[in-house]
Every structure is written in structure tokens, then in C-alpha cells.
């Protein structure tokens, strides 16, 4: 159970990335992702992996849940941000506070075929 996490369970590090550049209101493709803040201790559990077949292309993906200690910095993370862990870059697809001001669970999706 998430509320039973201990500091020793945070056996990985995640680095958050934030888009650098102006939002022109029309596209989310302006700017590049840059390091945002310091690395944060986290736990990780893989939820699913899968392959999608689309127009003759095979895309492999991995869905993972990361759990981090709540902090004002973490509370400012949004689905517009990304995170990296162990060489993979994850798009953030979900954020939820598991126990008020103690734990945040971040669900991310990474493409494995890039």
C-alpha cells in the first residue's frame, strides 16, 4: 500500500523536465524540454507494457507509476512536464495525491522503440 512506503523504498531517482519556451496558444511543440529542479528519490512499479500496430508501425510502450514524497516543488509538477528515470523519458499522464501532503503518485508512459 502506498501509504506504507518508507524512505528505504525510494530506491530510484527521477529527474523532471519542463518545456523551455513560450506557449503560443496554438501548439505544444515550441521549445525543448530542459532539466527542472534537482533529482528526486522515487519508487517505481511498472503497470503495463504493450505494442501498438498503427499504419504498419510497431510502437512499444511502458506504463509505470512513480511514488515520491510530497513537497511544494512536486506539487507544482503537471502533465505538461516529463520525467526521466534510468535512461527512459516518461510523458506524465496522471498525478494524484495518495496521502495528503505525504505521497504523490505519478503515472508515466515511455516509448521503448525510440
Buried (B, 14 or more C-beta within 10 A) or exposed (E): EBEEBEEEEBEBBBBBBBBEEEEEEEEEEEEEBEEBBEBBBBBBEEEEEEEEEEEEEEEEBBBBBBBBBBEEEBEEBEEEBBBBBEEBBBBBEEBEEBBEEEBBBBBBBBBEEE
